[in-house]
C-alpha cells in the first residue's frame, strides 16, 4: 500500500482548498475522529510535520497534515526526508497534503507523489471569474452590476478563495435582494481590505508615481501589515519573493517570445489584471535587477532569522528602499 500523500499546486487557491476539504471529509467518514494539523514549509522544517505523521495518535484514528508553501521545501536533507516518508509509509490513516500556489515543487517530491494524487489548479480565465462572481451573488440572493463586478476583479486577488471571502462581506452589510453597485464595492472593500505582501508588491510595481512616491506609499502599506494579524516578517519576505520569482518568469517568457494566451496561462498569468501588473513591473526592474532583488530578499530572510525581532522593521524598510529606489543594489547606509 502506498503512502497517502497529495500534491496540490497552482494559483487557484479556492479550488485547492475545496480539494483539501474533500479529503478531510472522506477521512472522517472512513475512520471517524481525526486530528488535523497545519504547517507552513517556509516556517517549519520537514522534520516537524513528518514527526506528527510518524507518531501514532492516542486520541484519534487518523491524522491529516496539511503543509502550505510546499515549494519552500528545497534543502537536500529536507527533500530527502519527505521523499523517504512517501516511499516508506504504507498507512492510509496518516495523510500528508502538500500545497503551493506555485506551479511546481521540488522535482524529487513531485516524482514521489502518485500521479493520481497530483493536480495543478490553474487560475480561471477572466470570463470564468465573471461568471463565478455573478453565480456567487445570485446563490446568496443578491445581484451585481457590471461596473461593480469589474471593480471587484480589479481590487481582489484573483483566486476564488479571496473572492469568496471578500464578496461575503456584502451579504452581511446589505439586505437580500440588494443590487451591489460600484459605489458599494468602493465603500466596502476600499476601507476594509487588509494589506498583505501581494498588495505591497502591487504598490511597489505601480505604473503611476515617482520612485519616491512609490516608496512612501509602500512604507505605509508595510506599516499597516506589521500592525495587522498577518504581521510576520518571514511571511512578508516569502510573499515578495514569490512575486519577484514570478517577475523573473515573466522576463523569461517575454525574452523567449512565448507571450500567447496559452503560455501565459500555464505560467500563471491568465488574468488581465496580473498581466498588466507584471508588464508594469518589468518596465521598472530588468531581468538582472530582478535576480539581484531575489538575492536581497534571501539575504534579508537569513538576517532576520538570525538576528531576532529587534531589527525587523529597519531591515524591512531598508530592503524596500533598495528595491524601489536602488533597483536591487545594496546600500551600506539607509539614505533619505
RAZIFEN-V472806 format. One record per helix or strand of 2 or more residues. SS is the DSSP state (hx for helix, st for strand). FROM is the first residue (numbers start at 0). LEN is the number of residues. If there is no record, write none. Layout:
SS;FROM;LEN, SS;FROM;LEN
//
This chain:
st;3;6, hx;12;19, st;33;7, hx;45;9, st;61;7, hx;69;3, hx;75;13, st;93;7, hx;106;6, hx;114;3, st;117;3, hx;125;14, st;142;2, hx;145;10, hx;159;14, st;178;2, hx;181;11, hx;196;8, hx;210;17, hx;232;23, hx;260;6, hx;271;13, hx;286;21, hx;311;13
//
